[in-house]
Amino acid sequence: MRQLTLFMQYSIALTATASADDQLRPSDNDRELKKWLQNMLWYHGFWFKEIEQVTGLGEEKIQLKLKQFDIRSENRPARPKERLLMLPYPGGRHPRIGFLEGAIEPQSETKLSVFCPWDDHSYVVLNLPEAIWSDLGLTYLAHTHIDTVRTQQRIELDKLEWKSTKDGSFEMVRHLPNGIEFGMLDIAKRDHIAIEMWLKNGTDKKLTDLRVQSCAMLKAADGFEEQTNANKVFDRGYAMANAAIPGSTKKRWIITAWDPVHRTWANDKCPCLHPNPSLKTARPVKPSVSAAGSLSTKAPTFAAKLIASKPPIGASRRADSRGHSFQFGPV
């Protein structure tokens, strides 16, 4: 199956810049509210104004709930040893630094934060999918920017939430009004995140020219947040960014890829990486077309070894209607 592989080495200095967008997602009960407060305080380091935007609660009420739930920095639980820490991105804080006019009201249901195993706060925000194109035009967009098939018809989409499982996985399924359905499954493993995306055509005509835009946003990755593409490399289907390790001559890398890949590029204003895959033609009432991949942490030298040892993405690989995948082994 087509594969997304994101290899990461990075650290972070958190900055609090509250989004001006409508990110309000009130919790239905205290159980949900407790989960989101733990997410925002323990792991994402949100400020009260950012929490207010998501929960709709004032600072005094938030303080009372934190006391009621006993959420303190001192009692944050240890990370699981059997898997990487992955959490839904709560919204409230815009995941971009710049080009904000190109991502108004970003939908949180497409975004997951994957945290580094070497510190307690670093993360990259994965936006999967950010956009889906087909012969119909822009079929889906995970924020407001330009018109989509849906917005041209003045159709609003319901807000969704990631569904979690006991093994640390997250799943999201989106049903579009025209009958197209797509979903994401992200599974946390010890050294990588296994990712699967699928799309099912529920229309009465085949869908062609299917392309997906995936995004790895680097705002919260210390050393990678500079708004430049001078530290980006595009080679053999990989979209990569590097940053110097303080006190070392080595570099850290964030490497992303899809197989087969439609286009690799980066937006220096965000900043972010885009390894954009293509999907096979989706025929009506046929098995869904799918893509699979992984997100892994590797040593800083892994990027050079990867380029030297692997053929160009797509070379000698064949995809059928079910897709295919490959997995890089340890270096």
C-alpha positions as CSV (number, residue, x, y, z in Angstrom):
1,M,0.0,0.0,0.0
2,R,1.2,3.5,-0.7
3,Q,3.2,4.8,2.2
4,L,3.8,7.8,4.3
5,T,7.0,7.7,6.3
6,L,7.9,10.6,8.6
7,F,11.2,10.3,10.5
8,M,11.8,12.9,13.1
9,Q,14.6,14.3,15.3
10,Y,13.7,17.6,16.9
11,S,13.0,19.6,20.1
12,I,10.8,22.6,20.9
13,A,10.4,25.9,22.6
14,L,6.7,26.5,23.0
15,T,5.2,29.7,22.0
16,A,1.7,30.7,22.9
17,T,-0.1,32.5,20.1
18,A,-3.8,32.1,20.4
19,S,-5.8,31.6,17.3
20,A,-8.4,34.1,16.4
21,D,-10.5,31.5,14.7
22,D,-13.7,29.8,15.9
23,Q,-12.2,26.8,17.7
24,L,-15.0,26.4,20.2
25,R,-15.7,22.7,21.0
26,P,-17.6,22.5,24.4
27,S,-17.3,19.2,26.2
28,D,-20.5,17.2,26.8
29,N,-19.5,16.1,30.2
30,D,-16.8,16.2,32.9
31,R,-15.1,13.1,31.6
32,E,-14.5,14.7,28.2
33,L,-13.5,18.0,29.7
34,K,-11.0,16.3,32.0
35,K,-9.4,14.5,29.0
36,W,-9.1,17.8,27.0
37,L,-7.7,19.8,30.0
38,Q,-5.1,17.1,30.5
39,N,-4.2,17.2,26.8
40,M,-3.9,21.0,26.7
41,L,-2.2,21.6,30.1
42,W,0.0,18.5,30.5
43,Y,1.2,18.0,27.0
44,H,0.6,21.0,24.7
45,G,1.3,23.7,27.3
46,F,-1.7,25.8,26.5
47,W,-2.3,29.2,28.0
48,F,-5.7,30.0,29.6
49,K,-6.8,32.1,26.7
50,E,-6.2,29.2,24.3
51,I,-8.1,26.8,26.6
52,E,-11.0,29.3,26.8
53,Q,-11.2,29.3,23.0
54,V,-11.6,25.5,22.9
55,T,-13.8,24.9,26.0
56,G,-15.8,28.1,26.1
57,L,-15.0,28.3,29.9
58,G,-13.7,31.4,31.6
59,E,-10.4,31.4,33.4
60,E,-12.0,31.2,36.8
61,K,-14.1,28.1,35.8
62,I,-11.0,26.5,34.2
63,Q,-9.1,27.0,37.5
64,L,-11.9,25.4,39.4
65,K,-12.0,22.4,37.0
66,L,-8.3,21.9,37.2
67,K,-8.5,21.8,41.0
68,Q,-11.5,19.4,40.8
69,F,-9.7,17.1,38.4
70,D,-6.4,17.5,40.2
71,I,-4.5,18.4,37.0
72,R,-1.1,19.7,37.9
73,S,2.2,19.8,36.2
74,E,3.6,17.7,39.1
75,N,1.3,14.8,38.6
76,R,1.5,14.4,34.8
77,P,1.8,10.6,34.2
78,A,4.9,9.1,32.7
79,R,4.7,8.4,29.0
80,P,3.9,4.8,27.9
81,K,7.1,2.9,27.2
82,E,5.5,0.6,24.7
83,R,4.6,3.3,22.2
84,L,5.2,6.9,21.1
85,L,2.9,9.5,22.6
86,M,0.3,10.7,20.1
87,L,-2.6,12.9,20.9
88,P,-5.4,14.8,19.1
89,Y,-4.4,18.4,18.4
90,P,-7.0,20.4,20.5
91,G,-7.3,23.6,18.3
92,G,-7.3,27.0,19.9
93,R,-3.6,27.6,19.1
94,H,-3.0,27.9,15.3
95,P,-0.6,25.2,14.2
96,R,1.0,27.6,11.7
97,I,3.3,30.6,12.3
98,G,2.5,32.3,9.1
99,F,0.2,32.2,6.0
100,L,-2.7,32.2,8.5
101,E,-5.0,33.7,5.9
102,G,-4.6,30.4,4.0
103,A,-5.9,28.3,6.9
104,I,-8.9,30.0,8.6
105,E,-10.8,27.9,11.1
106,P,-8.6,24.9,10.9
107,Q,-10.5,21.7,11.7
108,S,-8.9,19.8,14.6
109,E,-10.3,16.4,13.5
110,T,-7.6,16.0,10.9
111,K,-4.7,16.9,13.2
112,L,-2.6,14.8,15.5
113,S,0.4,15.7,17.6
114,V,3.2,13.3,17.7
115,F,5.6,13.9,20.6
116,C,9.4,13.3,20.7
117,P,10.6,10.5,22.9
118,W,13.6,12.5,24.2
119,D,11.8,15.4,25.9
120,D,8.4,16.1,27.5
121,H,7.0,18.8,25.2
122,S,8.2,18.6,21.6
123,Y,5.8,17.8,18.8
124,V,5.0,18.0,15.1
125,V,1.4,18.5,14.0
126,L,0.3,16.1,11.3
127,N,-2.6,17.3,9.2
128,L,-4.0,14.2,7.4
129,P,-5.6,14.9,5.0
130,E,-5.3,18.6,4.6
131,A,-6.9,18.5,1.2
132,I,-8.3,16.1,-1.3
133,W,-8.6,16.8,-5.1
134,S,-10.4,14.8,-7.7
135,D,-11.8,15.4,-11.2
136,L,-14.7,17.1,-9.4
137,G,-12.3,19.8,-8.1
138,L,-11.2,20.6,-4.6
139,T,-13.3,17.9,-2.9
140,Y,-12.2,18.4,0.7
141,L,-10.3,21.1,2.6
142,A,-9.5,20.9,6.4
143,H,-9.8,24.7,6.8
144,T,-11.4,27.7,5.2
145,H,-9.4,29.2,2.3
146,I,-10.6,28.7,-1.2
147,D,-13.9,27.3,-2.4
148,T,-14.5,23.5,-2.4
149,V,-17.2,21.4,-4.0
150,R,-19.0,21.6,-0.7
151,T,-18.7,25.4,0.0
152,Q,-19.8,26.2,-3.6
153,Q,-23.1,24.4,-2.6
154,R,-23.2,26.2,0.8
155,I,-23.1,22.9,2.7
156,E,-21.6,22.9,6.2
157,L,-19.8,19.9,7.6
158,D,-20.3,18.7,11.2
159,K,-17.4,18.9,13.6
160,L,-15.9,15.5,14.4
161,E,-13.5,14.1,17.0
162,W,-10.9,11.5,16.8
163,K,-12.0,8.2,18.2
164,S,-9.4,6.6,20.5
165,T,-8.7,3.0,21.4
166,K,-6.9,1.4,24.4
167,D,-3.8,0.7,22.3
168,G,-3.2,4.5,21.7
169,S,-4.6,4.5,18.2
170,F,-6.8,7.2,16.7
171,E,-9.4,6.9,14.0
172,M,-11.5,9.4,12.0
173,V,-14.1,8.9,9.3
174,R,-15.6,11.7,7.3
175,H,-18.8,11.3,5.2
176,L,-19.1,14.0,2.5
177,P,-22.6,15.0,1.3
178,N,-21.9,13.8,-2.2
179,G,-21.4,10.2,-1.1
180,I,-17.5,10.3,-0.9
181,E,-16.2,8.8,2.3
182,F,-12.7,8.8,3.7
183,G,-10.9,7.9,6.9
184,M,-7.6,7.9,8.8
185,L,-6.2,5.3,11.2
186,D,-3.1,6.2,13.1
187,I,-1.6,3.5,15.3
188,A,1.1,4.3,17.9
189,K,4.0,1.8,18.0
190,R,7.2,1.8,20.0
191,D,9.3,3.4,17.3
192,H,6.8,4.7,14.8
193,I,3.2,5.7,14.0
194,A,1.5,3.3,11.5
195,I,-0.8,5.3,9.3
196,E,-3.6,4.3,6.9
197,M,-5.8,6.4,4.8
198,W,-8.7,5.2,2.7
199,L,-11.3,6.7,0.4
200,K,-14.5,5.2,-0.8
201,N,-16.5,6.5,-3.8
202,G,-20.2,6.5,-3.0
203,T,-21.1,8.6,-6.1
204,D,-22.5,7.1,-9.3
205,K,-19.4,8.0,-11.4
206,K,-15.8,7.1,-11.1
207,L,-13.4,9.5,-9.4
208,T,-10.2,10.3,-11.2
209,D,-7.2,12.5,-10.6
210,L,-7.3,11.7,-6.9
211,R,-4.6,13.6,-5.0
212,V,-4.2,14.2,-1.3
213,Q,-2.3,17.0,0.4
214,S,-0.6,15.9,3.6
215,C,1.2,18.3,5.9
216,A,3.7,18.2,8.7
217,M,3.6,21.5,10.5
218,L,6.9,22.5,12.2
219,K,5.9,25.5,14.3
220,A,6.4,23.6,17.6
221,A,9.7,22.0,16.6
222,D,12.6,24.0,18.0
223,G,15.2,24.7,15.2
224,F,12.7,23.9,12.5
225,E,10.3,26.9,13.1
226,E,12.4,29.3,11.0
227,Q,10.3,30.5,8.0
228,T,12.6,29.4,5.3
229,N,13.0,26.6,2.8
230,A,16.8,26.9,2.9
231,N,16.8,24.0,5.4
232,K,14.5,21.8,3.2
233,V,15.6,19.1,0.9
234,F,13.5,17.3,-1.8
235,D,15.1,14.1,-3.1
236,R,13.8,10.8,-4.5
237,G,10.3,11.6,-3.4
238,Y,11.2,12.7,0.1
239,A,10.4,16.1,1.6
240,M,12.9,16.8,4.4
241,A,13.9,19.5,6.8
242,N,17.0,19.7,8.9
243,A,18.2,21.7,11.9
244,A,21.5,21.9,13.8
245,I,21.8,20.1,17.1
246,P,23.0,22.6,19.7
247,G,26.6,21.9,20.8
248,S,27.0,19.3,18.0
249,T,28.1,19.2,14.4
250,K,25.3,16.8,13.6
251,K,21.9,17.8,12.3
252,R,18.4,16.7,13.1
253,W,16.0,15.7,10.4
254,I,12.3,15.6,9.8
255,I,11.7,13.3,6.7
256,T,8.3,12.8,5.1
257,A,7.3,10.7,2.1
258,W,4.5,9.0,0.2
259,D,4.7,6.2,-2.2
260,P,3.7,6.8,-4.9
261,V,4.2,10.5,-4.6
262,H,2.5,13.2,-6.7
263,R,4.5,16.2,-5.5
264,T,6.9,17.1,-2.7
265,W,7.2,20.7,-1.6
266,A,7.3,23.0,1.4
267,N,5.7,26.3,2.5
268,D,8.3,28.5,4.2
269,K,5.7,30.8,5.7
270,C,3.9,28.1,7.8
271,P,6.6,26.4,8.0
272,C,5.6,22.9,6.9
273,L,6.5,19.9,4.7
274,H,4.2,18.5,2.0
275,P,4.7,15.0,0.6
276,N,1.6,14.7,-1.5
277,P,0.4,11.3,-2.7
278,S,-1.8,10.3,-5.5
279,L,-4.6,7.6,-5.3
280,K,-5.8,5.3,-7.9
281,T,-9.1,5.9,-9.7
282,A,-12.0,5.2,-7.3
283,R,-14.9,3.4,-9.0
284,P,-18.5,3.5,-7.6
285,V,-19.4,0.6,-5.3
286,K,-15.9,-0.8,-5.4
287,P,-13.5,-1.5,-2.5
288,S,-11.9,1.7,-1.3
289,V,-8.6,2.9,-2.5
290,S,-6.1,3.3,0.3
291,A,-2.7,4.5,1.4
292,A,-0.6,3.3,4.3
293,G,2.5,4.6,6.0
294,S,4.4,5.2,9.2
295,L,6.0,8.0,11.3
296,S,9.3,7.0,13.0
297,T,12.0,8.5,15.0
298,K,15.6,7.8,13.9
299,A,19.1,8.9,14.6
300,P,20.3,12.2,13.1
301,T,22.5,10.3,10.6
302,F,19.5,8.3,9.3
303,A,18.6,10.8,6.6
304,A,21.9,10.4,4.7
305,K,21.7,6.6,5.0
306,L,18.2,6.6,3.8
307,I,19.0,8.5,0.6
308,A,22.1,6.5,0.0
309,S,20.5,3.1,0.4
310,K,17.0,3.5,-1.1
311,P,16.0,3.7,-4.7
312,P,13.7,6.6,-5.8
313,I,10.2,6.2,-4.5
314,G,8.0,4.5,-7.0
315,A,10.9,2.6,-8.7
316,S,10.0,-1.1,-9.1
317,R,6.9,-0.7,-7.0
318,R,3.4,-1.7,-8.3
319,A,0.1,-0.6,-6.8
320,D,-3.3,-2.3,-7.3
321,S,-6.7,-1.1,-6.1
322,R,-5.8,-2.1,-2.5
323,G,-2.5,-0.3,-2.6
324,H,0.8,-1.4,-1.1
325,S,3.2,-0.4,1.5
326,F,6.8,-0.6,2.5
327,Q,8.5,-0.3,5.9
328,F,12.0,0.9,6.6
329,G,13.9,-1.3,9.0
330,P,16.3,0.0,11.8
331,V,19.5,1.6,10.7
